[in-house]
Amino acid sequence: MPYARDEDLPEAVREHLPAHAREIYRKAFNNAWDEYASPAERRHDDSREEVSHKVAWAAVKKAGYARGADGDWHNRD
């Protein structure tokens, strides 16, 4: 289900991503939720939610964030 606010994101996302990355995650998730509503649009047997989370994590990585040794995500720049 789409997320209206960053505070609604899963705990693992809220606790480990900085504010800007949470915003990227939320927007990417919501866009993917809309884009992959039809099972025909998805690869394999992934659910709509699984696909949306995958897209959101990919967007965070593409924006320059990476997981650090401390388990939190940090901007690589």
C-alpha positions in Angstrom: 0.0 0.0 0.0 1.4 3.5 -0.8 2.9 5.6 1.9 1.5 9.1 2.6 4.3 10.2 4.8 7.9 9.2 5.6 6.7 8.3 9.1 4.5 5.6 7.6 7.4 3.7 6.0 8.5 0.4 7.4 10.6 0.6 10.5 13.8 -0.7 8.8 13.5 2.1 6.3 12.8 4.8 8.9 15.6 3.8 11.2 18.4 3.3 8.7 17.9 5.9 5.9 18.5 9.6 6.3 15.6 12.0 5.6 16.4 12.6 2.0 16.8 8.9 1.2 13.5 8.2 3.0 11.8 10.7 0.7 13.3 9.1 -2.4 12.3 5.6 -1.1 8.7 6.7 -0.5 8.2 8.5 -3.8 9.8 5.6 -5.8 7.7 3.0 -3.9 4.5 5.0 -4.6 5.3 5.4 -8.2 6.1 1.7 -8.6 2.9 0.8 -6.8 0.9 2.6 -9.4 3.0 1.4 -12.4 3.0 -2.3 -11.5 -0.6 -2.6 -10.5 -1.2 -5.2 -13.1 0.5 -8.6 -12.6 1.2 -8.6 -16.4 3.6 -5.6 -15.7 5.7 -7.5 -13.2 8.4 -10.1 -13.7 8.3 -13.5 -12.2 5.7 -14.0 -9.5 6.6 -11.0 -7.3 3.7 -9.3 -5.6 3.0 -5.7 -6.2 4.4 -4.8 -2.8 7.6 -6.8 -3.4 8.2 -5.1 -6.8 7.5 -1.7 -5.2 10.1 -2.2 -2.5 12.7 -3.4 -5.0 12.2 -0.3 -7.1 12.4 1.9 -4.0 15.7 0.4 -2.9 17.1 0.7 -6.4 16.1 4.4 -6.4 17.9 5.0 -3.1 21.1 3.3 -4.5 20.9 5.2 -7.7 20.6 8.4 -5.8 24.1 7.7 -4.3 23.3 6.0 -1.0 25.0 2.9 0.2 24.8 0.8 3.4 27.7 1.5 5.8 29.4 -0.9 8.2 27.2 0.5 10.9 24.1 -0.8 9.1 22.8 2.7 8.2 22.7 4.1 4.8 24.9 7.1 3.9 25.4 9.3 0.9 28.5 8.1 -1.0 29.4 11.6 -2.2 
